[in-house]
Amino acid sequence: MNKITGEIDRETDGRAARWQAHRTARHEELLKLARKAVHKLGPQVSMEDIANHAKTSKPVYYRYFGDKEGLRQALSAMVINDFRERVIAAGLAKEDEISALHAMVSSYLELAANSPNLYFFVTSAPRCADDESAGALSTFFEEASSLMSERLLKLYDQRATSATLELWPRAALGMVRAAGEQWLRQPDSANKPALPSLAEELTNWLAYGIASTRTPKTC
């Protein structure tokens, strides 16, 4: 190899690597700024509002994300992965099956309640097959379903059917999401349950059914 050519190639490769690192860092920075903008301004925030809040211009966001849908997908993937890590970690931290279920429900509700604006920005739009966030959501559901199936099998002393193990976790996730979203939309009033009460009630429904008067162990 020509010594001069080799040095030029290494210099070019190094410059390309530094540029890629810069783009990656800037991409993450713009996502975090967009997350703060949505949290403050609401789920219907415009690209112009996001750019202004980030103290930059719309062309910068278009350059990194293509359009608002591209930004939504990237931000959704970030938020969903955050949900997945925290909800799964909450479930794994508890040895008792009911406590694990309660911890997962509580964690999900807490994350959503921390920023309803961001939650609805992420969840309101339909997803297509090549949506970046669709893969993150699928991974979240698969991991949560697997953990819930494992806990369910232990809770019912190996008597849970294969259909129950496969279908119940998805049904449970759907119920928690639907109830949680309705709860988030409710105006504050004496009739609106506090988060701990809702988490306990949902856990009770999931574990024992709505006709049961049993109280789940949440410690």
DOPA-986171 format. One line per field, with one value per residue: x, y, z of N, C-alpha, C, O in turn; residue number from 1. Coordinates in steps of 0.2 Angstrom, whole numbers, plus 5000, padded with zeros to 4 digits. Last residue first. Layout:
DOPA-986171
n_x = X_... $
n_y = Y_... $
n_z = Z_... $
ca_x = X_... $
ca_y = Y_... $
ca_z = Z_... $
c_x = X_... $
c_y = Y_... $
c_z = Z_... $
o_x = X_... $
o_y = Y_... $
o_z = Z_... $
drentor = NUM_... $
end
This chain:
DOPA-986171
n_x = 4765_4753_4742_4725_4710_4695_4683_4678_4673_4684_4698_4711_4721_4715_4708_4720_4726_4717_4718_4731_4731_4721_4728_4740_4733_4716_4701_4690_4680_4685_4695_4703_4696_4703_4714_4719_4709_4710_4722_4720_4712_4720_4731_4725_4720_4731_4737_4728_4728_4742_4740_4730_4736_4745_4740_4728_4732_4738_4731_4738_4743_4755_4749_4746_4758_4766_4759_4761_4774_4775_4767_4774_4785_4779_4773_4785_4791_4781_4779_4792_4793_4782_4788_4799_4792_4786_4794_4797_4786_4783_4769_4762_4751_4742_4745_4745_4757_4765_4756_4752_4764_4766_4755_4757_4770_4767_4758_4766_4773_4763_4758_4769_4771_4759_4760_4772_4768_4758_4765_4773_4764_4760_4772_4786_4798_4802_4809_4803_4794_4803_4809_4798_4796_4809_4810_4798_4799_4810_4804_4795_4803_4810_4799_4794_4804_4804_4790_4791_4800_4793_4782_4788_4803_4818_4827_4837_4831_4821_4828_4833_4822_4817_4830_4832_4827_4817_4806_4807_4805_4791_4785_4787_4780_4767_4758_4749_4753_4762_4772_4780_4782_4787_4799_4806_4807_4815_4827_4829_4832_4843_4852_4852_4858_4870_4876_4876_4884_4896_4899_4901_4912_4921_4921_4927_4939_4944_4944_4954_4965_4966_4969_4981_4989_4989_4995_5008_5011_5003_5004 $
n_y = 4976_4973_4960_4965_4960_4953_4953_4951_4955_4958_4948_4945_4952_4963_4969_4972_4981_4991_4995_5000_5010_5019_5022_5029_5040_5043_5044_5057_5063_5076_5079_5084_5076_5062_5058_5048_5039_5034_5029_5018_5010_5006_5000_4990_4983_4979_4971_4960_4955_4951_4941_4932_4924_4915_4909_4905_4894_4886_4889_4887_4879_4882_4891_4904_4911_4905_4910_4923_4925_4922_4932_4943_4941_4941_4954_4962_4958_4961_4975_4980_4976_4984_4996_4996_4994_5006_5017_5017_5009_5000_4997_5011_5017_5033_5043_5043_5040_5052_5062_5056_5058_5071_5075_5068_5065_5057_5048_5038_5034_5029_5019_5010_5008_5001_4989_4984_4982_4973_4962_4960_4957_4945_4937_4942_4949_4963_4967_4965_4976_4986_4983_4984_4998_5003_4999_5003_5017_5019_5014_5025_5036_5032_5030_5043_5050_5044_5047_5061_5063_5059_5068_5080_5074_5072_5073_5081_5091_5095_5102_5112_5119_5125_5130_5133_5132_5124_5131_5132_5118_5117_5126_5120_5108_5110_5100_5092_5089_5103_5110_5102_5090_5095_5100_5089_5082_5091_5089_5075_5076_5084_5075_5065_5072_5075_5063_5059_5069_5066_5053_5057_5065_5055_5046_5055_5057_5044_5042_5052_5047_5035_5039_5046_5035_5028_5037_5036_5023_5011_4994 $
n_z = 5244_5239_5237_5233_5241_5236_5231_5213_5202_5193_5196_5201_5193_5187_5198_5205_5197_5197_5211_5211_5202_5209_5220_5215_5209_5214_5204_5204_5212_5214_5200_5186_5171_5162_5154_5162_5162_5149_5150_5159_5152_5141_5147_5154_5143_5136_5145_5146_5133_5134_5144_5139_5128_5133_5145_5140_5131_5140_5157_5173_5183_5190_5201_5198_5199_5189_5177_5179_5177_5163_5158_5161_5153_5140_5140_5140_5128_5119_5121_5117_5104_5098_5101_5092_5080_5079_5078_5064_5053_5043_5046_5055_5067_5071_5086_5100_5107_5108_5112_5125_5132_5132_5140_5152_5161_5172_5168_5162_5173_5181_5174_5174_5188_5191_5183_5189_5203_5201_5197_5208_5218_5213_5214_5223_5219_5209_5199_5187_5186_5184_5172_5164_5165_5161_5147_5142_5143_5134_5122_5121_5118_5106_5098_5097_5091_5078_5075_5075_5064_5054_5054_5051_5041_5042_5053_5050_5042_5049_5060_5052_5047_5059_5070_5088_5101_5104_5102_5088_5085_5090_5082_5069_5071_5084_5096_5101_5114_5122_5128_5136_5129_5117_5122_5127_5115_5108_5115_5112_5098_5098_5104_5095_5084_5089_5090_5076_5071_5077_5072_5059_5060_5064_5053_5043_5048_5048_5034_5030_5037_5030_5017_5019_5022_5010_5002_5007_5005_4996_5000 $
ca_x = 4771_4757_4748_4731_4715_4702_4684_4682_4668_4680_4692_4706_4723_4719_4704_4715_4730_4718_4712_4729_4735_4720_4722_4740_4737_4723_4705_4695_4679_4684_4689_4704_4698_4698_4709_4723_4710_4704_4721_4725_4709_4713_4732_4729_4715_4726_4741_4729_4722_4740_4745_4729_4731_4747_4747_4728_4728_4742_4731_4736_4737_4756_4752_4741_4752_4768_4760_4754_4771_4779_4765_4767_4786_4783_4769_4780_4794_4783_4773_4789_4797_4782_4782_4800_4797_4782_4792_4802_4787_4790_4774_4763_4758_4742_4745_4739_4752_4768_4759_4747_4761_4771_4756_4752_4769_4773_4756_4761_4777_4767_4754_4766_4776_4761_4755_4772_4774_4756_4760_4776_4768_4755_4768_4779_4798_4797_4812_4808_4791_4799_4813_4800_4791_4806_4815_4799_4793_4810_4810_4793_4799_4814_4804_4790_4803_4810_4793_4786_4802_4799_4781_4786_4797_4814_4821_4839_4838_4819_4824_4838_4826_4813_4826_4835_4831_4824_4808_4808_4811_4797_4785_4789_4787_4770_4763_4747_4753_4756_4767_4777_4780_4780_4794_4804_4803_4808_4824_4828_4826_4837_4851_4850_4851_4866_4875_4873_4877_4893_4898_4895_4906_4920_4919_4920_4935_4944_4940_4947_4963_4965_4963_4975_4988_4986_4988_5004_5011_5006_5000 $
ca_y = 4978_4977_4962_4962_4965_4952_4958_4949_4953_4964_4949_4941_4946_4958_4967_4968_4975_4988_4993_4994_5005_5016_5018_5022_5035_5044_5040_5054_5056_5071_5080_5083_5082_5065_5063_5054_5042_5038_5034_5023_5013_5010_5006_4995_4986_4983_4977_4964_4958_4956_4947_4936_4929_4918_4912_4910_4900_4889_4885_4891_4877_4879_4884_4899_4913_4904_4903_4920_4927_4918_4924_4942_4942_4935_4948_4963_4957_4954_4970_4981_4973_4976_4994_4997_4989_5000_5015_5015_5014_5002_4992_5007_5015_5026_5042_5045_5035_5046_5063_5056_5051_5067_5078_5066_5069_5062_5054_5042_5037_5035_5024_5012_5011_5007_4994_4985_4987_4979_4965_4962_4963_4951_4938_4940_4942_4960_4969_4960_4969_4986_4983_4978_4994_5005_4997_4996_5014_5021_5011_5018_5036_5034_5025_5038_5052_5043_5040_5057_5065_5056_5061_5079_5078_5072_5068_5075_5088_5092_5096_5108_5115_5120_5131_5131_5138_5121_5129_5138_5121_5113_5127_5127_5108_5110_5105_5095_5084_5099_5114_5109_5090_5092_5105_5094_5079_5090_5095_5077_5072_5087_5082_5064_5069_5081_5067_5055_5069_5072_5054_5053_5068_5061_5044_5052_5063_5047_5038_5052_5053_5035_5035_5050_5041_5025_5035_5043_5026_5017_5000 $
ca_z = 5247_5235_5241_5231_5240_5238_5236_5219_5207_5196_5193_5204_5196_5183_5192_5208_5199_5191_5208_5216_5201_5202_5221_5219_5205_5214_5209_5200_5210_5220_5204_5193_5175_5167_5151_5161_5168_5151_5145_5160_5158_5140_5143_5158_5148_5133_5143_5152_5136_5129_5145_5145_5127_5127_5145_5145_5128_5136_5151_5168_5181_5184_5202_5198_5203_5196_5178_5179_5184_5168_5157_5164_5160_5142_5139_5146_5134_5119_5122_5124_5109_5098_5104_5099_5082_5079_5084_5069_5058_5043_5047_5049_5065_5069_5078_5096_5106_5106_5106_5119_5131_5128_5133_5147_5155_5172_5172_5158_5167_5183_5175_5168_5184_5194_5182_5182_5201_5204_5193_5202_5219_5213_5208_5223_5219_5214_5205_5189_5187_5190_5178_5165_5167_5168_5152_5142_5146_5141_5125_5122_5124_5112_5099_5100_5098_5082_5075_5079_5071_5055_5055_5058_5042_5036_5054_5054_5040_5043_5061_5055_5042_5056_5064_5081_5099_5104_5109_5092_5083_5093_5089_5071_5070_5077_5094_5094_5109_5121_5123_5139_5136_5118_5119_5132_5120_5105_5115_5119_5101_5095_5107_5101_5083_5087_5096_5081_5069_5078_5079_5061_5057_5068_5060_5042_5048_5054_5038_5028_5038_5037_5018_5017_5027_5016_5000_5007_5012_4996_5000 $
c_x = 4777_4763_4752_4737_4722_4706_4691_4683_4672_4675_4688_4699_4717_4720_4708_4710_4725_4722_4713_4722_4733_4724_4720_4734_4738_4727_4713_4700_4684_4683_4690_4697_4699_4701_4704_4719_4714_4705_4715_4724_4714_4711_4725_4730_4719_4721_4736_4732_4723_4733_4743_4734_4730_4742_4748_4735_4729_4739_4736_4736_4734_4749_4752_4743_4747_4762_4762_4754_4765_4776_4769_4765_4779_4783_4773_4775_4789_4787_4776_4784_4795_4786_4781_4794_4798_4786_4788_4800_4792_4791_4781_4769_4757_4749_4745_4739_4746_4762_4762_4750_4756_4768_4761_4752_4763_4772_4761_4759_4772_4771_4758_4762_4774_4766_4756_4766_4774_4762_4758_4771_4771_4758_4764_4776_4791_4797_4808_4810_4797_4796_4809_4805_4793_4801_4812_4804_4795_4805_4811_4798_4797_4809_4808_4794_4799_4809_4799_4788_4797_4801_4787_4784_4794_4807_4816_4833_4839_4826_4822_4834_4831_4818_4822_4829_4835_4829_4815_4810_4812_4804_4791_4790_4790_4777_4766_4752_4752_4757_4761_4772_4777_4777_4787_4799_4801_4804_4817_4825_4824_4831_4844_4848_4848_4858_4870_4871_4873_4886_4895_4894_4900_4913_4917_4917_4928_4939_4939_4942_4955_4962_4961_4969_4982_4985_4985_4996_5007_5005_5004 $
c_y = 4974_4979_4966_4965_4963_4958_4958_4955_4951_4962_4955_4943_4942_4951_4961_4965_4970_4981_4989_4991_4999_5010_5015_5018_5028_5039_5043_5051_5053_5064_5075_5084_5080_5071_5066_5060_5048_5041_5038_5030_5019_5013_5010_5001_4991_4986_4982_4971_4963_4959_4952_4942_4934_4925_4916_4913_4906_4895_4889_4888_4882_4877_4880_4892_4907_4905_4901_4913_4923_4919_4920_4935_4940_4935_4942_4956_4957_4953_4963_4976_4974_4973_4987_4995_4990_4994_5009_5013_5012_5008_4994_5002_5010_5024_5035_5043_5037_5041_5056_5058_5051_5060_5073_5069_5067_5067_5059_5048_5041_5038_5030_5019_5014_5011_5001_4990_4989_4984_4972_4965_4965_4957_4944_4942_4939_4952_4966_4961_4964_4979_4983_4977_4987_5000_4998_4995_5006_5018_5013_5013_5028_5033_5026_5032_5046_5045_5039_5050_5062_5057_5057_5071_5077_5076_5068_5070_5082_5088_5092_5102_5111_5116_5125_5133_5136_5126_5127_5136_5128_5116_5123_5128_5115_5110_5105_5100_5086_5094_5109_5111_5097_5092_5102_5099_5084_5087_5095_5084_5074_5083_5085_5070_5067_5078_5072_5059_5064_5072_5061_5053_5063_5064_5050_5050_5060_5053_5041_5048_5054_5041_5035_5046_5045_5030_5032_5041_5032_5021_5006 $
c_z = 5244_5238_5237_5236_5239_5237_5239_5224_5213_5202_5197_5200_5199_5186_5188_5203_5201_5192_5202_5213_5205_5201_5214_5220_5209_5211_5208_5205_5206_5218_5210_5196_5182_5170_5156_5158_5167_5157_5147_5156_5160_5146_5142_5154_5152_5138_5140_5150_5142_5131_5140_5145_5133_5126_5139_5145_5133_5132_5146_5161_5175_5181_5196_5198_5203_5200_5186_5181_5184_5175_5162_5164_5164_5150_5142_5146_5140_5126_5123_5125_5116_5103_5104_5103_5090_5082_5085_5075_5063_5048_5047_5050_5059_5067_5077_5089_5101_5104_5103_5112_5125_5127_5129_5140_5150_5166_5172_5161_5163_5177_5177_5169_5177_5190_5185_5181_5194_5202_5195_5197_5212_5214_5208_5217_5219_5214_5211_5196_5190_5192_5185_5171_5168_5170_5159_5147_5147_5145_5132_5125_5126_5119_5106_5102_5101_5090_5079_5080_5076_5062_5057_5059_5049_5037_5047_5054_5043_5041_5055_5057_5046_5051_5062_5076_5093_5102_5110_5099_5087_5091_5092_5078_5071_5077_5087_5092_5102_5115_5121_5134_5139_5125_5119_5129_5125_5111_5113_5120_5108_5098_5105_5105_5090_5087_5095_5087_5074_5076_5081_5068_5059_5066_5064_5049_5047_5054_5045_5032_5036_5039_5026_5018_5025_5022_5007_5006_5012_5003_5000 $
o_x = 4783_4767_4755_4736_4724_4705_4693_4683_4668_4673_4690_4694_4717_4719_4705_4709_4725_4720_4710_4722_4734_4722_4718_4734_4736_4724_4715_4702_4684_4685_4694_4694_4696_4706_4701_4720_4713_4702_4715_4724_4712_4709_4725_4729_4716_4720_4736_4731_4720_4733_4743_4731_4729_4745_4752_4735_4729_4742_4738_4741_4729_4749_4750_4740_4744_4761_4759_4750_4763_4776_4766_4762_4779_4783_4770_4774_4790_4786_4773_4784_4795_4785_4779_4794_4798_4784_4787_4802_4792_4796_4785_4772_4753_4753_4748_4734_4742_4763_4762_4748_4757_4769_4759_4751_4765_4774_4759_4758_4774_4771_4756_4763_4775_4765_4755_4767_4775_4760_4758_4773_4772_4757_4764_4776_4789_4797_4810_4813_4795_4796_4810_4804_4791_4801_4814_4803_4794_4806_4813_4797_4796_4812_4809_4793_4800_4811_4799_4788_4800_4804_4787_4785_4798_4807_4812_4834_4841_4825_4823_4837_4833_4818_4825_4824_4841_4835_4818_4814_4818_4808_4794_4795_4796_4781_4766_4751_4754_4761_4756_4767_4772_4771_4782_4794_4796_4798_4812_4820_4818_4825_4840_4843_4842_4854_4866_4866_4867_4882_4890_4888_4895_4910_4912_4911_4923_4935_4934_4937_4951_4958_4955_4964_4978_4980_4979_4992_5003_5000_5009 $
o_y = 4975_4984_4964_4970_4958_4962_4961_4960_4951_4966_4956_4939_4935_4946_4956_4959_4964_4976_4983_4985_4993_5005_5009_5012_5023_5033_5045_5054_5047_5059_5071_5089_5076_5071_5071_5065_5053_5047_5044_5035_5024_5019_5016_5007_4996_4992_4988_4976_4968_4965_4958_4947_4940_4930_4921_4920_4912_4900_4895_4885_4880_4873_4874_4887_4906_4902_4896_4910_4921_4914_4916_4932_4937_4930_4938_4954_4953_4948_4960_4973_4969_4968_4984_4992_4985_4990_5006_5009_5006_5011_4992_5003_5006_5028_5031_5042_5032_5037_5055_5056_5046_5057_5072_5066_5063_5073_5065_5053_5046_5044_5036_5023_5019_5017_5006_4995_4994_4990_4976_4970_4971_4962_4948_4947_4934_4950_4966_4957_4960_4977_4979_4972_4984_4998_4994_4990_5004_5015_5008_5009_5026_5030_5021_5029_5045_5041_5035_5048_5059_5053_5053_5069_5074_5080_5064_5064_5077_5083_5086_5096_5105_5110_5119_5136_5137_5125_5128_5140_5129_5116_5125_5131_5115_5111_5099_5104_5083_5095_5112_5114_5097_5093_5105_5101_5084_5089_5099_5085_5075_5086_5087_5070_5069_5081_5073_5059_5066_5075_5061_5053_5066_5066_5049_5051_5063_5054_5041_5050_5057_5042_5036_5049_5047_5030_5034_5044_5033_5022_5006 $
o_z = 5246_5236_5232_5239_5242_5232_5243_5222_5219_5206_5202_5202_5198_5183_5186_5203_5200_5189_5201_5213_5203_5198_5214_5219_5206_5211_5203_5210_5204_5221_5211_5195_5184_5172_5155_5160_5170_5158_5147_5158_5162_5146_5143_5156_5154_5137_5141_5153_5142_5130_5142_5146_5132_5124_5139_5145_5131_5131_5147_5160_5172_5176_5196_5195_5208_5205_5188_5184_5190_5179_5166_5168_5169_5153_5146_5151_5145_5129_5127_5131_5120_5107_5109_5108_5093_5086_5090_5079_5065_5048_5051_5055_5059_5065_5080_5086_5099_5099_5097_5107_5121_5121_5123_5136_5145_5167_5173_5158_5160_5177_5175_5165_5175_5189_5182_5177_5192_5200_5190_5194_5211_5211_5203_5214_5216_5208_5217_5199_5194_5197_5189_5175_5173_5176_5164_5151_5152_5151_5136_5129_5132_5124_5110_5107_5107_5094_5084_5086_5081_5066_5062_5065_5053_5033_5047_5055_5040_5038_5055_5056_5043_5051_5063_5077_5092_5102_5115_5102_5089_5096_5097_5080_5074_5082_5084_5088_5097_5111_5119_5137_5142_5126_5121_5132_5128_5112_5115_5124_5110_5099_5109_5109_5091_5089_5099_5090_5075_5080_5085_5070_5061_5071_5068_5051_5050_5058_5048_5034_5040_5044_5028_5020_5030_5025_5008_5010_5017_5005_5004 $
drentor = 219_218_217_216_215_214_213_212_211_210_209_208_207_206_205_204_203_202_201_200_199_198_197_196_195_194_193_192_191_190_189_188_187_186_185_184_183_182_181_180_179_178_177_176_175_174_173_172_171_170_169_168_167_166_165_164_163_162_161_160_159_158_157_156_155_154_153_152_151_150_149_148_147_146_145_144_143_142_141_140_139_138_137_136_135_134_133_132_131_130_129_128_127_126_125_124_123_122_121_120_119_118_117_116_115_114_113_112_111_110_109_108_107_106_105_104_103_102_101_100_99_98_97_96_95_94_93_92_91_90_89_88_87_86_85_84_83_82_81_80_79_78_77_76_75_74_73_72_71_70_69_68_67_66_65_64_63_62_61_60_59_58_57_56_55_54_53_52_51_50_49_48_47_46_45_44_43_42_41_40_39_38_37_36_35_34_33_32_31_30_29_28_27_26_25_24_23_22_21_20_19_18_17_16_15_14_13_12_11_10_9_8_7_6_5_4_3_2_1 $
end
